[in-house]
Amino acid sequence: MKIKRRQFLKQSAIGVSGVFVGARLATAAQAKAGRFDPYETVPLGQTRMKMGRLCMGTGMRGGNRQSNQTRMGKEKFEALIKGAYDRGVRVFDLADLYGTHPYLLPALKGVPRQDLFIISKIWWREGGIPEKERPDADVVIPRFLKELGTDYIDLVLLHCVTSGKWPEELHKQMNLLANFKQKGVIRAHGVSCHSLEALEAAAAEPWVDSVHTRINPYGMSMDGPADKVAPVLKKLHAAGKGVVGMKLVGEGRLRDDDARRDESVRYVLGLGCVDILNVGFEKVEEIDDFAARVRKVPRGTT
């Protein structure tokens, strides 16, 4: 029996969407039970943006404009992005360092730009990318827009700040990004921190809209032990900064440890000051696994 193309496409779409409708119903049931929803929208500090709680990172083992995600090849990486979107992920963390700009929108062709939140980062340090030159943000941001295929970026960070004096040292780039924000080319700006001193400086700096920070209960790939980092994150949150948590799976080291992955998710959500959970997924199964762990955490956990 022949089926018309339109009917076939409709039936196929229903079949695929049914899987994700079931997942969303499960999520809704968990929310009613007083548990966290991995795909709910949450405010990012005082940026006036509400983003999905779960963010897909694209920089596992990133450097020199490559990452584990780009090393999959275009077809597999774009399928992973599409799989993340189909499950409910709406926030994507990219960077010049990772070389992931050109992959996102082609993978999500047809998805309205306003339904996505794009984060990127400027690599201003020595090394890390092929060129020796480090053009200022007024040169770099137009290149980012072209690579991404968009006319605005939701959040742009100065990547990997470590000095406690970074607001002084990077003042020129901060002013340039503030100008782009005023023009609507970017919606918010901030820093990705890689030291406790840099985190402390971010908490005190009015220019900072949002901070990427490494957090888990085990001090893995972090700026210090959890009991030293967590109070600074609470200070950032109290100051109205968005807080995006990274390294929740210990940069992959907890991948095969169910109990400690559960504890890390419970701990980070229980802090009450981490808005977005940024994880460098390499398989759609990892997205489903992480989302399921988020759903197990009761709200109000400490």
Residue pairs with C-beta under 8 A, 6 or more apart in sequence:
3 11
16 86
20 86
20 87
20 88
23 87
23 88
23 288
23 291
24 39
24 88
26 295
27 37
27 38
27 39
27 88
27 291
27 295
28 37
30 36
30 37
30 295
31 37
31 40
34 298
34 299
34 300
35 295
35 296
35 297
35 298
35 299
36 53
36 269
36 294
36 295
36 297
36 298
36 299
37 53
37 294
37 295
38 53
38 54
38 88
38 277
38 290
38 291
38 294
38 295
39 52
39 53
39 54
39 87
39 88
39 89
39 90
39 291
40 52
40 53
41 50
41 51
41 52
41 53
42 50
42 51
42 52
42 53
42 275
42 276
43 49
43 50
43 242
43 275
44 50
44 51
44 155
44 188
44 209
44 210
44 242
44 244
44 275
44 276
45 209
45 210
45 237
45 240
45 241
45 242
45 243
45 275
46 209
46 240
46 241
46 242
47 155
47 187
47 188
47 209
47 210
47 242
49 117
49 154
49 155
49 187
49 188
51 90
51 91
51 117
51 154
51 275
51 276
52 88
52 89
52 90
52 91
52 117
52 276
53 275
53 276
53 277
53 294
54 88
54 89
54 91
54 276
54 277
54 279
54 287
54 290
54 291
54 294
55 89
55 91
55 92
55 93
55 119
55 244
55 276
55 277
55 278
55 279
56 81
56 84
56 89
56 91
56 92
56 93
56 278
56 279
56 280
56 281
56 287
57 93
57 246
57 278
57 279
57 280
57 281
58 67
58 69
58 70
58 92
58 93
58 94
58 95
58 98
58 100
58 103
58 280
59 67
59 69
59 93
59 94
59 95
59 97
59 98
59 100
59 280
60 67
60 68
60 69
60 251
60 252
60 280
60 282
61 67
61 68
62 68
62 95
62 97
62 98
63 97
63 98
63 128
64 97
64 99
64 128
64 129
64 130
65 96
65 97
65 98
65 99
65 129
65 130
66 98
66 99
67 98
67 99
67 100
67 280
68 280
68 282
69 77
69 80
69 98
69 100
69 103
69 280
69 282
70 77
70 98
70 99
70 100
70 103
72 80
72 282
74 103
77 103
77 107
78 103
78 106
78 107
79 107
80 281
80 282
80 283
80 284
81 92
81 103
81 104
81 107
81 108
82 107
82 108
83 284
83 287
84 92
84 281
84 284
84 287
85 107
85 108
85 111
87 284
87 287
87 288
87 291
88 291
89 287
90 115
90 116
90 117
91 116
91 117
91 119
91 276
91 278
92 104
92 116
92 117
92 118
92 119
93 119
93 212
93 244
93 278
94 100
94 101
94 104
94 118
94 119
94 120
94 121
94 148
95 120
95 121
95 123
95 159
96 120
96 121
96 122
96 123
96 129
96 140
96 144
96 159
97 121
97 123
97 128
97 129
97 159
101 120
101 144
101 147
101 148
102 147
102 148
102 149
104 116
104 118
104 148
105 113
105 148
105 149
105 150
106 149
108 116
113 150
117 154
117 155
118 148
118 150
118 153
118 154
118 155
119 153
119 154
119 155
119 156
119 157
119 244
120 144
120 148
120 153
120 155
120 156
120 157
121 156
121 157
121 158
121 159
121 160
121 192
121 212
122 137
122 140
122 141
122 156
122 157
122 158
122 159
122 173
123 129
123 134
123 159
123 160
124 134
124 158
124 159
124 170
124 173
125 134
125 159
125 160
126 134
136 172
136 173
136 176
137 156
137 173
137 176
137 177
137 180
138 176
138 179
138 180
141 153
141 156
141 176
141 177
141 180
141 185
141 186
144 153
144 156
145 151
145 152
145 153
145 185
151 185
152 184
152 185
152 186
152 187
153 185
153 186
153 187
154 186
154 187
154 188
155 186
155 187
155 188
155 189
155 190
155 209
155 210
155 242
156 177
156 180
156 186
156 188
156 189
156 190
157 189
157 190
157 191
157 192
157 210
157 212
158 166
158 170
158 173
158 174
158 177
158 189
158 190
158 191
158 192
159 192
160 192
160 194
161 170
161 191
161 192
161 193
161 194
161 195
161 198
161 202
162 193
162 194
162 195
162 197
162 198
163 169
163 195
163 197
163 198
163 201
164 195
164 197
164 198
164 200
164 201
165 201
166 191
166 198
166 201
167 174
167 201
167 205
167 207
174 189
174 207
177 186
177 189
178 189
178 207
180 186
180 189
181 187
181 188
181 189
188 209
188 210
188 242
189 207
189 208
189 209
189 210
190 202
190 208
190 209
190 210
190 211
190 212
190 241
190 242
191 198
191 202
191 208
191 211
191 212
192 211
192 212
192 213
192 246
193 199
193 202
193 211
193 212
193 213
193 214
193 223
194 214
194 223
195 223
196 223
196 224
196 228
196 229
196 232
198 223
199 211
199 213
199 223
199 229
199 232
199 233
199 236
200 232
200 235
202 208
202 211
202 236
202 241
203 232
203 235
203 236
203 239
203 241
204 239
208 241
209 241
209 242
210 241
210 242
210 243
210 244
211 236
211 241
211 242
211 243
211 244
212 244
212 246
212 278
213 223
213 229
213 233
213 236
213 243
213 244
213 245
213 246
214 221
214 222
214 223
214 229
214 245
214 246
214 247
215 222
215 226
215 229
215 230
215 233
215 245
215 246
215 247
215 248
215 268
215 271
215 274
216 222
216 226
216 247
216 248
216 249
216 250
216 254
216 264
216 267
216 268
217 226
217 263
217 264
217 267
217 268
218 226
218 250
218 254
218 260
218 264
219 225
219 226
220 247
220 250
220 251
220 253
220 254
221 247
221 250
221 251
222 229
222 247
223 229
226 267
230 271
230 273
233 243
233 271
233 273
233 274
234 271
234 272
234 273
236 243
236 273
237 243
237 272
237 273
237 274
237 275
238 273
242 275
242 276
243 273
243 274
243 275
243 276
244 274
244 275
244 276
244 278
245 268
245 274
245 276
245 277
245 278
246 278
248 264
248 265
248 268
248 277
248 278
248 279
249 255
249 261
249 264
249 279
249 290
250 260
250 264
252 280
254 260
254 261
254 264
255 261
255 286
261 290
261 293
262 293
262 296
265 277
265 290
265 293
265 294
265 296
265 297
266 296
266 297
266 301
268 274
268 277
269 277
269 294
269 297
269 301
270 297
270 301
270 302
272 302
277 290
277 294
279 286
279 290
281 287
281 290
